[in-house]
Amino acid sequence: MPNPYADLLAAIPVERREIPVLGGTTAYWVYGDDDVETTIVAVHGFRGEHHGLDPVVAHLRGIRVISPDLPGFGETLPLAGRAHDLHTYAEWLRSFVEAVCPGAVVLGHSFGSIVSAAAVAGGLSTPKLILVNPIGAPALEGPRGILTRLAVFYYLAGAKLPRPLGEALLRNALIVRVMSNAMAKTRDPDLRRFVHEQHDEYFSRFADRDVLHEAFVTSVSHDVREFAPRITQPTLLIAAEKDDITPIEAERHLATLFADAELVEIPGVGHLIHYETPEAAASAIRGFVG
C-alpha cells in the first residue's frame, strides 16, 4: 500500500544520527533544517518506533522534529544492566533532550505520553508539552479493559514460555493484525490497509521479549494523571473521541489536573490519531507552538 503521506515526507530533509545515552547508543532522526525556530522531540508509543509518527511529522513543515527510537525498540538497543521501567525511560528522555536539543518542545504519543509527562514532572526543562492520545486513566479500566487484561496474559505468556516459543508468540503476525484491527476506526479501506501494513512492518521491531514485557508492565502500571499536577508548562492534549484505551471523558478530566492545559478533541478516530488524522493533530500542534 503506498504511503499516503510519502510526498509530504519526501519534501522534508531527514538525517539519521546516534548519540550515547545512559551507557547505550540511541538512534534518532532529525526532520527539517537545524536553523528553524522551533524544535520538537517526539516520543513514540509502545511497540512502535520513530516511523509511527512520520504522518504527523509530514504535516509539520517549518518545524524541526527530532524523533528517537526508545531503548529496546527500533534501532535503539536495550540499556544494559537497567530495568526498562518508567524511571529508566524518563531518565533516558531527560538525558537525551539535554544532550541533543535542550529547550525543545516535548511531544509524547500513547506510552510516550507517560514517559514524557514523567520526565517533565521530574525536571526535564521544556517550554511546552504536547501529549497525543495521552494515557489519562488506567488502561485496565478503559472501554476495552477485557482486551487489555487479555493482553496482560499474552505478554506474560510471551515472557514465561521457552524463549523461542515466547518470541514467536509475541511476533505472531495474526495477533498483530488483531491488535491493529481493534485500534483502527477509519472506514477508508486504503487507509485501514496502510495502518495494518505499518503495524506489520514496525510493531515487532522490539529487541527481545524481556524488554517488551518490562515496557508493557510499565505502560499498564502508570498513566499521565500521576504527573499532571507537577507540570507547570503549557500543555496540549490531543485526544480522540473513540479512544478505546482512554475514554474521552477521562481525557477531559485529565486536562483539569494540569496547571495550564488545552484539550483538542478529534472526532471519528481512536488510538491511532498519528495514522488516521495526522493533519488534524499537526494543525493543533502548529497552533500551540506558534
Secondary structure as UniProt FT lines:
FT   TURN            4..5
FT   HELIX           6..10
FT   STRAND          14..21
FT   TURN            22..23
FT   STRAND          24..31
FT   TURN            34..35
FT   STRAND          39..43
FT   TURN            46..47
FT   HELIX           50..53
FT   HELIX           54..57
FT   TURN            58..59
FT   TURN            61..62
FT   STRAND          64..68
FT   TURN            71..72
FT   TURN            74..75
FT   TURN            80..81
FT   HELIX           86..100
FT   TURN            102..103
FT   STRAND          105..109
FT   HELIX           111..121
FT   TURN            122..123
FT   STRAND          129..132
FT   HELIX           139..141
FT   TURN            143..144
FT   HELIX           145..160
FT   HELIX           163..170
FT   HELIX           173..183
FT   HELIX           189..202
FT   TURN            203..204
FT   HELIX           209..221
FT   HELIX           224..226
FT   HELIX           228..230
FT   STRAND          235..240
FT   TURN            241..242
FT   HELIX           248..257
FT   STRAND          261..266
FT   TURN            267..268
FT   HELIX           273..276
FT   HELIX           278..289
//
